[in-house]
Amino acid sequence: MMKTIIKATNLELTLRLKRAIDEKIGVLDKLMSYITTPITAYVEVALETRHHQKGEIYYAEANIKILGEIIRVEARADNIFKAISAVRDELQALLKKYKKKQIAKREKAARALKEKSVLG
């Protein structure tokens, strides 16, 4: 089960926004079902105050701690919900890559152990 901690900067954390973050980031939990240790997702949403850009620019960032590693993603968009969706999409790709990497490490260790037992 993934725990989500949300921080809002220059932006009110409404119930609608909180639900959107929980729905979009919480979906990623199924990609990490093979991990039994607690996982924490730190999500920050903000309204950037860059005076040189026209209009409002929203920022979303997510950091997920998994087994001592941190996976970090950030996105900017003209709509906070678009920024959150972009973060979710990029996190999904990175988590799939992370899972493949973990499986490859496990298979490599198993091959090495098998070769050692055959040779030894």
C-alpha positions as CSV (number, residue, x, y, z in Angstrom):
1,M,0.0,0.0,0.0
2,M,1.3,3.4,-1.0
3,K,1.0,6.4,1.3
4,T,0.6,9.7,-0.4
5,I,1.7,13.0,1.2
6,I,0.5,16.1,-0.6
7,K,1.9,19.7,-0.3
8,A,0.3,22.7,-2.0
9,T,2.3,25.9,-2.6
10,N,0.6,29.2,-3.7
11,L,-2.5,27.1,-4.2
12,E,-5.4,25.9,-2.1
13,L,-5.6,22.2,-1.7
14,T,-9.2,21.6,-2.4
15,L,-11.0,18.3,-1.9
16,R,-11.3,18.0,-5.7
17,L,-7.6,18.5,-6.1
18,K,-6.8,16.0,-3.4
19,R,-9.1,13.4,-4.9
20,A,-7.5,13.9,-8.3
21,I,-4.0,13.4,-6.9
22,D,-5.1,10.3,-4.9
23,E,-6.8,8.8,-8.0
24,K,-4.0,9.5,-10.4
25,I,-1.0,8.7,-8.2
26,G,-2.8,5.9,-6.3
27,V,-3.3,3.9,-9.5
28,L,0.4,3.5,-9.7
29,D,0.2,1.3,-6.5
30,K,-0.7,-1.7,-8.7
31,L,2.6,-1.4,-10.5
32,M,4.4,-1.9,-7.2
33,S,2.4,-4.8,-5.8
34,Y,5.5,-7.0,-5.7
35,I,7.1,-4.7,-3.1
36,T,6.2,-5.6,0.5
37,T,7.9,-2.7,2.3
38,P,6.0,0.6,2.8
39,I,6.1,3.0,-0.1
40,T,5.7,6.8,0.3
41,A,4.8,9.2,-2.5
42,Y,5.5,12.8,-1.9
43,V,3.4,15.0,-4.2
44,E,3.7,18.8,-4.5
45,V,1.4,21.0,-6.5
46,A,2.0,24.7,-7.0
47,L,1.0,27.8,-8.8
48,E,4.3,29.2,-10.1
49,T,4.8,32.9,-9.8
50,R,7.0,33.6,-12.8
51,H,6.3,37.1,-13.9
52,H,7.8,36.7,-17.4
53,Q,5.2,34.1,-18.5
54,K,1.7,35.0,-19.5
55,G,-1.1,33.3,-17.6
56,E,-1.0,30.8,-14.8
57,I,1.6,28.1,-14.9
58,Y,1.0,25.1,-12.6
59,Y,3.6,22.7,-11.4
60,A,3.3,19.2,-10.1
61,E,6.1,17.1,-8.7
62,A,6.2,13.5,-7.3
63,N,8.9,11.7,-5.4
64,I,8.4,8.0,-4.6
65,K,10.7,6.2,-2.2
66,I,11.1,2.5,-3.1
67,L,13.6,0.3,-1.3
68,G,16.1,3.1,-0.7
69,E,15.8,4.6,-4.2
70,I,13.9,7.8,-5.1
71,I,12.0,8.1,-8.4
72,R,11.4,11.8,-9.1
73,V,9.2,13.4,-11.8
74,E,8.0,16.9,-12.4
75,A,5.7,18.6,-14.9
76,R,4.4,22.1,-15.8
77,A,1.1,22.9,-17.6
78,D,-1.5,25.6,-17.9
79,N,-3.9,23.5,-15.9
80,I,-3.1,21.7,-12.6
81,F,-4.9,18.6,-13.6
82,K,-2.9,18.3,-16.9
83,A,0.3,18.7,-14.8
84,I,-0.8,15.9,-12.5
85,S,-1.7,13.6,-15.4
86,A,1.7,14.3,-17.0
87,V,3.4,13.3,-13.7
88,R,1.3,10.2,-13.5
89,D,2.2,9.2,-17.1
90,E,5.9,9.7,-16.6
91,L,5.9,8.0,-13.2
92,Q,4.1,5.0,-14.8
93,A,6.8,4.7,-17.4
94,L,9.6,5.0,-14.9
95,L,8.0,2.5,-12.5
96,K,7.7,-0.1,-15.3
97,K,11.3,0.5,-16.2
98,Y,12.3,0.1,-12.5
99,K,10.3,-3.2,-12.3
100,K,12.1,-4.6,-15.4
101,K,15.4,-3.6,-13.9
102,Q,14.6,-5.4,-10.6
103,I,13.5,-8.6,-12.4
104,A,16.7,-8.5,-14.5
105,K,18.8,-8.2,-11.4
106,R,17.0,-11.1,-9.7
107,E,17.4,-13.3,-12.8
108,K,21.1,-12.4,-13.1
109,A,21.7,-13.4,-9.5
110,A,19.8,-16.6,-10.1
111,R,21.9,-17.5,-13.1
112,A,25.1,-16.7,-11.2
113,L,24.0,-19.0,-8.4
114,K,23.1,-21.7,-10.8
115,E,26.4,-21.5,-12.6
116,K,28.3,-21.5,-9.3
117,S,26.5,-24.7,-8.1
118,V,27.1,-26.4,-11.5
119,L,30.8,-25.5,-11.5
120,G,31.4,-26.0,-7.8
